[in-house]
Amino acid sequence: MSAMDNTPAGLQLETVTTLEKVTAEEWDALAEPEGFYMSHGWLRSVERESGASVTYLLVYAGDRLVGGLPLYEVEREHNKFYALRPRLELMGAGGDWGVAGSHRGYSCGIPRAAEHEEAVLDLLLAARRELSPPARAGSLFLFATNRTAAALHRRGAAVDFDCGDASLYTGGKSFPEYCARLDSRHRRSRLQREYARFLAAGYELGRQRLSECLDEVAPLLANLQAKYGHSTSAEEIHHEFADQATCLDDRSVVFTARCGGRLIGAAVMYEWRGTLYARAAGFDYGALRDAYEYYGLCYYLPIDYMSEHGLTALHLGIGAYGAKVKRGARLVPLWTVALPDDPADTPRFTPPDLTHWQMDHGPAAAAEDWRHPWTAR
């Protein structure tokens, strides 16, 4: 840990290798606009992973934390969703790039206080550049939010589209109330029919903390990974989610379906700042009863849980957009942002045309959310 360095703006900069020193309350107050995957608990769980080391840049105004930025040195990447090389090739960029913002989870940003925003960003990004190895071209921000992508573009970063991010906004309503608000009778009847069939299947339904059922859940999560062509073992998944249970158990809720006491389906989620974040699901496929088990565990039971606990949004993440939109989700973009250390290394490429997202998904991909960061105000 370094001593604090005074800056011309009257702010102080500190570097640490763990968030243990910072309280969850002070960090999360800054991270809220960027989402759960920039939260204190999530980043602490990522610290425990092998394959990457982290340095946090922290900015203080007096004793108050007003900004922070994680910087990762990735030694090996075992998850293709976070691979740097394909993104750099799409942007026409070469050389060695580090990772900033977040190394895991499908959104990242730069936590900062609104009243010090510009000074904090300038200080963090200058410090990031000073800490870069001599041969480093710059830093990549993976799955960056609109807010952070626009701020970095104003500072010379190249911004490329990465993927869509889905959330379902219930306003805290119960499942029947939520269905009544949907804009299509066909859509309403579909959800009602699926949930009724799931409930009628006779499963023993429950809710548990992750630590209470991790040994049972891990093999089911591995089953789903295998179904979609991934080779992650149950042992590897157990290790990953054990780290999450250590740091996030009090925020976890696992929706479970059992037959005769044996777990046959589970959805792992985390509560944070009024939103329920869906992280993973898994099933014993041979024991299912063709009763919309995926949607029952990942959408419909969570909606009723949210109503009981005052939560207003269900974050569903990336992929499977058609199924999510059919159940009322809204889509926003996530970006790959390349911030060079030397402006001469800024990637030059033609930004993609994203109008097809609005054409394909209509109001679910609202125009105000899908402006490129360089047009955001």
N, C-alpha and C positions, 0 to 999 in steps of 0.2 A: 504494500500500500504506500502510495506517495503522500508527502505532506501537501497541504493545500497551497496552490499558487494563486496569488492575487492577480487580477486582470484589470485592464483599463476601464472596463465597464463597472467595476466595483463588485464583480462576482468572483467566486473562488472555485477553482477546479481541483478535483481529486480523482485519483485512479485507484481502483480496488479490483480484486480478482474474485470477489463473491458479493452477493447482495445481503449477506448476513448482517452487515453493519446497518443497513438501511431498513427501517420498519416497513411492513407491508402497507400500512396506512399512508405514509408519506409518498411511497413510490406509486401506489395504485391511484392516488388522487391525480397524479400527472399522467398515468398510463391510460386512464379511462377512455379518452377519445380514440385510442388506437386498438382497444379491445383486449380480451382475455390473454391472447398469446404474447402480449407485452406486460402481463401482470407479474407481480413479485413472485407469487407461488409457482407460476408456470416457468419463469426464467430460472428459479432455484432448482426446479426439477431438471431442466436442460443442463444446468451446471454439472449434474451428476453423471451425464452421459459420457461415454468414452468417444474418442475420435476428434474432439475439438476442445480447445482451451478458450477462455473468455477473459477479457478485460473490460470493466465498466468505467466509463467516464461519467463523473458526477459533478454537477454544478450547484453551488450554494449561493444564496443571498443571505449573508449572516449565517444563522443556524438553520435556515430553511432550505430544503432541497427544492430546486426549481428546474432541474433538467437532468437527463441521463441518457447514455447511449452505450449499449453493449457492442463490443468488437470481438469477432471470433476468428481464431486461427484454426482452420479445418485441416486436420492431418489426413483423414480418410472419410469419405462420404458413402454410407451404405444404403442410403435411401434415395432413389432416383428422383423423387419429387423435389429434392433440394440441390440437385446437381448444378454446378455453375457452368460447365463447358457448353451444354446445349443453348443456354441463354446467351452466353457471350457470342457464340457462333451466329445466332439469329440477329444479334446487334452488330455483327461485323467487328467484334472487339477481340484483341489478342492480349497476351501477356498474363501476368499473375494478378488476381483480384482477391481481396479479402471479403469477408461477410460482416455486415453491420446491421444492427436493428434486432434481428432474431435469427436463430439458427434452426428453430423448429416451430411448427405451427403455421397456419395459413393466414397470417397477417402480421405485418410488422410496421413499426414507426419509431418516432423519437419522442419519448415523453418529455413534455416541457410545460411550464406555467405560461398562461396566456399573456400576463403582464410583462414578462421578460422574454417573450418568444424569439424575437429577432436576435437579441444579444446572446441568448442561450444557444440558439442554432449556430450562430457564427463561431462561438467559443468551442462548442463540441466538435464542429466539423474541422476547425483549424487544429485542434488537439488530435483528432483522428489522423489528419494528414501528417502531423509531426511524429506520430507513433508508427507510421507505416514503414515496413522494411524498405531499404533503398531501391530494390527492384520492383516494388509493388506499383501496379498501374493505378489502383484505386480500390474503392469498396462497392460491393453490390448489396443492395437492399432487396431481399426476396419477398414477394407478396406484399408490397408496400401499399398502404391505404392511400386514398385520394388526397387526404390532408398532408401526408408526408411527401408523397410524390410531387405534389404541386410546390411545396416549400423547397424541395431539393432541385426541382427544375429551375426555379428562380435563381439558384446558386450554381447553375451550369451543368447539372446532371442530365444525362440522356435517359429518357423514359420510354419503356416498351411495355406493351400489354402482356400480362401473364395469363390471367384466367378470371372467371367470374366467382363471386362469393355470395352464397345464398343465406338469407335469414327469413324467418317466418314471424310476423308481428301479430301477436294475439291480443295485445292490450290487456292482458291478464284475464281474458274471458275463458270460461269453461269450453269443453269441446262442442257441445250443442250451440252455445252462443257464438263461438268462433265460426262454425259452419254457417250459421244464419247470416253472417256478414259477407260471405263469399259472393262474388258477382255473377255466378252462374248456377242455375238450378241443377244442371248436369254435374257440376263440380261438387255441389253440396250433397247430392244423392250418392255420388261415388264415395266420398269420405265417410258418410254415415253407414253405407253398406259395408265398407271395409272394416270399420271399427266394430260394428255389430257382429260380423263374422268372426273377428278376432276374439271378442269377448265370449262368444258362444262356443269357442273351441274347447273350453274346459281347462285351460292352463291355470296353474297356481301362480298368480301374479304378485310381484313384490317389489320392494325398493330396498337397497342396501348401500352401505358405504363400500368403496372399492376394496379397502383392506379386509372386509368381511367375506368377500367372495372371489378374490383375485385368483386363487388356485383353480377355481372352477371356470372362471371367465377366460383365462389366457388360452386354453385349447380351442375355445369357440372362436375367439378373435383370429387365431391362426387358421381356422377353417375358412373363414371369409376371405382372408388374404390368399389362401391357396386357390379358392374358387376363381379369383380374378388374376391368377397367374403370378402371384408374388410368392417368394420362397421363404418368407420370415417364419422361423420356427416358434412353437409355443414357448420354448425356453427363452428365446430372445424377447418375445412379447412380454413374458412374465417379468423379466428384468426391467424392461422399459416402464411398464405400468407400476412396478414396485417403487420405482423412483417417483412417479407421480403420486402414488399413495403416500409416500413419506412426506411430500411437500404440500399435497392438495387434498388429503383425505377428508378434511372437514368441509370441503366444497364439492365433494363427489356425490353423485347419486347414480346408482346402477339400477336400471329397470330390468327386471328378471321375469322369465317365464319358465316354469318347471312342470315336469310330469312325474308324479309320484315322488316328489322331492328332488329329482335329478334336473339340473339346469340344462335347458335345451335352447335358450336364447337370452341374450343380454345386450343392453345398450349402455355404454359408459358416457356420462356427461358431467359437466362441472357448472356450478352456479357462480356467477360473478357479475356484480353491478347491475342487477335486474335482468340479466340474460342467462339462459341455459345454453351451454355450449356442448353440442354433440361431438364426442371425440372418436368413438369406435363402437362397432357392433360385431356380434358373432353368433353363430348358430350351430347346433347339431342337426345338420340338414336331413339326416335320415329319420329323425324323430318329429319333424314338423308335420303339421296337419293341413297344409295348404290353406291357411287362414290369415293371410296378409300379416304374418308375424313381423316382418321387417317394419312395416308402417305402423303396426300396433305399438311396437317397442320404441321406435325411433321418432314417431310423430305424435300419435294419439294419446298414449299414456302420459308422455311429457306435457302435452297441452293441459291436461287436467291437473297434473302436478303443479304446473306454473300458475294456474288459477288459484290453487290452494296456498301458494307461497308468495304471491304478489310479484311474480316474474312476468315480463311483458314481451319477451322476444326469445325465439328459439334459433340459435345460430347453427346452420346445417353445413356450412363450408363449401368446398369446391366439388365439382363433378355432378353427374346425374341431374342436370339442370331441368330437363323436361319433367321428371317425376316431382321435383321440388316445386316447380312453378305450378303444376297441376294441383298442388295442395296448398297454394297460396303464398309461396315464397317470393320475396323480392331479391333481385340480383344487383350487385354493385361490382365494379371492376377492382382487380388487384394488379399491381404493376411490378415489373423488374426495373430497378433504378440503378444506373451505373454512374457513380460520382468519382471522377478521376482526380488523382493528386495533381496532375499537370493538365491544364485545359487542352493541350495538344493531343492528349490521349482520349478525348471525348469520342465515344462511338458515333459514327455518322450513318444513319439508315433512314429508310422511309417508314414513318409511323403507320401501323396497320389501320385499315378502315374498319371501324367497329359498328357501323350502321346496321349490319346484319343481326347484331344482338338485339337491337330494338325491334327489328322486323320479325325476328323469330319469337321473341318473348313479350313483345308489346309492353303494357304498363308495368310488367315485372322488371323491366330494364328501363327505368325512367330516364328520360333525356338528361335531367339535371345531375344524375349520378354518373352518366356515361360521357360527360365531356372529358376531353384529354386534359391532363394536369396543366398543360401549358395554356389552356384557355380558362382555367379556374380562377375565380376572383375571391 
